[in-house]
Amino acid sequence: MNLPLHVGLLGTLEAGLIALLVGLLVYALWHRLCRWAGWTDGHAIGWACVIAVVASAGIDAWNLFYMGMMRLESPLYARLFLAGIHDPNELGSRVVLEVAGAIGGVALGWLLFSSRSGEKNSNTA
């Protein structure tokens, strides 16, 4: 995420909240698409989870993976890499909360939108 967030725990919580909203919005779009195409809620949940996690935690997860896998042998290269990361001290916890927030947003969207769909279906039966 390339937003001016706070540093530390507050920035991590902000990133998780933004990911929650992204998950809710992505599920709303997929729910509408799946109702139009006649697909099940499983398609909407699955694709919304994948897209929400990639959209909200993709860059931070890539930085975490890259930092763990690549050998930063020179202090100069390590300093240059860490300069490109917003708050590198909280990178791991930020990725965890972004993934949890995205999946939680999809789950919240499923709860909100499935209850309205269930009411419409029970009234027609």
Sequence and secondary structure as in RCSB ss.txt:
>XXXX:A:sequence
MNLPLHVGLLGTLEAGLIALLVGLLVYALWHRLCRWAGWTDGHAIGWACVIAVVASAGIDAWNLFYMGMMRLESP
LYARLFLAGIHDPNELGSRVVLEVAGAIGGVALGWLLFSSRSGEKNSNTA
>XXXX:A:secstr
  S   STHHHHHHHHHHHHHHHHHHHHHHHHHHHHHT  HHHHHHHHHHHHHHHHHHHHHHHHHHHHHS   SH
HHHHHHHHTSSSGGGHHHHHHHHHHHHHHHHHHHHHHHHHHHHHHHHHH 
